[in-house]
Each structure stands twice: as C-alpha cells, then as structure tokens.
Amino acid sequence: MSVRLQVTQRKSPIGGTHSQRETLRSLGLKRIGDTVVKEDRPEIRGMIATVSHMVTVEEVE
C-alpha cells in the first residue's frame, strides 16, 4: 500500500513570497486549518519543502 501525506496549513502566507503563496494554493490549502491528503511523490515533497514553515506533515495509510 502506498504512503500518503496529510498536509495541514498552520500559518498564514501573509508576508511569504508569491511563490510560497502559489505553492500552498497548488497543494489545495486555502486557509489556516485546511488539511489535504496527497500521494508521497518527489514533486509533492518539494512543494512541502518550499512551505515547510507554514505546514505540518504526517504520514498516513
């Protein structure tokens, strides 16, 4: 079974760069407290690394 990542937005993108705001939007996060579940792929890991200070990540099955 593939590993999935549960990504939750914890901080506001206000004050972040345009790229960071767009990355949050691409992940499907619109506001603080939003949670999405994504496949564990290199592209998603890179997006998470870009906004790592704004999100928390947990592995789920």
N, C-alpha and C positions, 0 to 999 in steps of 0.2 A: 504494500500500500504506500502511496506517495505521501511525503510530508508536506503539510500546508503551513502557511504562516498567518497568524492572526495579528493584524496590524491595527493599533489604536492610536488615534491622534490625541496627544496630551498637551500640546502647547499651540498657541496661535501663530500663524505665519506672518503676522504683522511684524515688520522690522526685518523679515527674511528677504532674501533675494527673489527676483522674479522667477528664476529657475527653481528655487525651493517651493514657491507657491504653486508653480505649474506641476511639479513632481507630486505634491500632495493631491492635487486635482486628478492627475493621471492614475494615482493609486485608488481613487474613488473616495477620498476623505474631504469632507466639506466643512466640518466644524469640530470643535473640541468634543471628544467623547465618541465620535464616529469610529466604528470598527468594520474592517473588511477582512475576508479570508482569501489569500492568494496562494497559487502554487509556488513551491520553493524552486525558483529558477534564477539563473545569474542576473537576468535583467531586473527582476524584482528586488534581488539583494542589492544591486547597485542603486536603485531608486531609494531603498530604505537607508542605505549608507549616506545618501545626499541629505536626508532629513532626519537622521538618527537622533538628533537632539530634540525633535518635536514629536516623536512617536515611541511607543513601546511595542515590542515584538515577542510573540510566544509561538512555539511550535505546537501544532495540533494535528490529529489524525482524522 
